[in-house]
Amino acid sequence: MPTDEDTRYQAVRSRDARFDGEFFFAVETTGIYCRPSCPAVTPKRQNVRYYATAAAAQSGGFRACRRCRPDAVPGSAAWNVRADVVGRAMRLIGDGVVDREGVGGLATRLGYSARQVQRQLTAEVGAGPVALARAQRAHTARVLLQTTTLPVTEIAFAAGFASVRQFNDTIREVYARTPTRLRGDAPGRAEDRRAVAATAGIPLRLAYRGPYRSRPVFDLLGRQLLPGVEELTGDGHGGRRMFRRTLRLPYGTGIVSVDEAPHEQPGGWLDARIHLTDLRDLTTAVGRLRRLFDLDSDPYAIDERLGADPRLAPLVAARPGLRSPGAADPEELAVRILVGAAESARLVERYGKRIDAPCGTLHRLFPAPDALADEPGTLGALARALADGTLALDPGADRDDAEAALRSLPGMDARTAALIRLRALGDPDVAVPGDEIAPDDAWRPWRSYARAHLTVETSEGR
């Protein structure tokens, strides 16, 4: 979040979408909070207050703008970069940990007391874990209200609320609408929403900031497809491709699909659809897709830093907004990086659980770590460490601790550990031993993105 008030107000005046999600502004005279790019008339400077998160603005008594929908913007890129307790906490809250395990569970994962977590989050982002989770629940509820015809009571519990009354009160406070009125405000007829929900799952728009180069991401996913678990349809030549895969989630399973962006537009979205056996997994599933497609990064900051290097400048100019894909399931990806494509396919056939409703070529889940614990060698050691919690690869994992735990496994080499850190943990600043071109410290904290540029250039040049 920019600390200079002049910079923040100038961003609001110019409707600068680069700052969407990095901070929010609220207008005291209207009681509304917005994203910086909101098309509404610019408020007077003396009436504006700034917040680091939507939750902080809501805690301040402001409701979300109906025009710019500030609750739907990409998350701040800072949470992906930062390795401290606040960054880790924000990633875990985004994954739904507070809804599933409470503040105590969040604190345990972070290795701090609940009071320390509350204090640090409030000081840094203006809201504690309960308020942050509440804002996320409200957004999930709005999506379900406006894209499905599920009964309101089902939506309340699917979004993570403890009671229908809590759900109703929160929706009124955040959106100044009853749930029924909020559903009625959605574009499209109810019959259309019913047809979509029944045949295509929950439709979502996964927003991103700045330019987004979707083709290299889909190319990478296509090269690494795991039969039975993943598929890519379309040829990528004039027509859009669709990536689909199965997911193991906290409450059930899911099948997710994401469409390739039709063109490289700044500040757009990827269209997605999510089928879930338990709607309580929606928040987690969305978070995993956002990490897989690297939708919360800041391409402006990355391109500015890497574009200043003579070796990378031509690559950045040719591919602005290139992303460094993460993982839909970090434990799965760690195993796949370790054993390779052929062995991963064998593991799926031998240990992968069949899903109840196969769809297309998708019919299995990747095996859970405990199913692989009896495998010999490094694979078995990795699986046991993941199963017993010795190694954590969740969104809030300490990246240095995770790499150290990986390196301690028998047979684990430095390059494999670094690749797992890069992809499974989504670390934006990894130097991978053995790469043809040595990383430069001038590329920090974006060495993972520098590697992505060099890798794409090599793959497209062959």
Buried (B, 14 or more C-beta within 10 A) or exposed (E): BBEEEEEBBBBBEEBBBBBBBBBBBBBBEBEBBBBBBBEBEBBEEEEBBBBBBBBBBBBBEBBBBEEBBBBBBBBBBBBBBBBEBBBBBBBBBBBBBBBBBBBEBBBBBBEBEBEEBBEBBBEBBBBBBBBBBBBBBBBBBBBBBBBBBBEBEEBBBBBBBEEBEBBBEBBBBBBBBEBEEBBEEBEEEEEEBEEBBEEEBBBBEBBBBBBBBBBBBBBBBBEBBBBBBBBBBBEBEEEBBBBBBBBBBBBBBBBBBBBBBEEBEBBBBBBBBBBBBEBBBBBBBBBBBBBBBBBBBBBBBBBEBBBEBEBBEEBBEEBBBBBBBBBBBBBBBBBBBBBEEEBBBEBBEEBBBEBEEEEEEBBBBBBBBEBBBEBEEBBBBBBBBBBEEEBBBBBBBBBEEBBEBBEEBEEBBEEBBBBBBBBBBBBBBBBBEEBEEEBBEEBEBBBBBBBBBBBBBEEEEE
